[in-house]
Amino acid sequence: MKTKQLITLLLISIIFLMPNSTFCKNEDIIIDSKMTFEESIKGTNAPDSIINNLCLLDVEYYSFDNKLHKGQILIHKDISKDVKEVFELIKKLKFPVKEVIPIVQYNWSDSLSMAKNNTSAFNYRVVAGTNKLSNHSYGLAFDLNPFQNPYVSSSKKITPIGAKYKKKKKGTVYSSHEIVKFLKDRGWTWGGDWITIKDYQHFEKK
């Protein structure tokens, strides 16, 4: 083989072995949600004063199948930067998230959404057992992996049914977790810090 041909083959081999080579195939993304804004708010009873402050954010994350997924989260415009950045952290850490789909997919039922381990934000509803609007009603709160991070009432009742809170399980957050620290550093409240009840999935910013 001629020297020139050998050099050419060596150069081609080096290019294909480079991790950041433009010849490398992009990672396939599984689409969990691809709604328009109008589709994401369909059927809500929220007034225009709330709707006009919402935005639909595309986010990427690794799910429990270890594959890259793309979903959407409906949130208040004022917290969009924080949410975008925390999902960038989630993706970087490869912290598994089951799915991120606007709750309209579950007919605005928080129970159905939690049962599917869906991560979601906006939902025009009251706090369970009260007449007070939840911060989810304004898009100022989101719930992360409800099955790994359940709601525990003062009587120790756990929601969703069948869920258990174990810090070492994949997809679970705890007080020293990077995700919790990231959001708290930006002024967010985590439901895992609450005293009477524990809402490990819940993050909000007023």
Beta strands, then each sheet from edge to edge (+ up, - down):
strand 1: 30-31
strand 2: 54-62
strand 3: 68-76
strand 4: 99-100
strand 5: 118-119
strand 6: 141-143
strand 7: 151-152
strand 8: 158-159
strand 9: 189-190
strand 10: 198-199
strand 11: 202-204
sheet 1: 1+ 3+ 2-
sheet 2: 4+ 5+
sheet 3: 6+ 11- 9+
sheet 4: 8+ 7- 10+
end
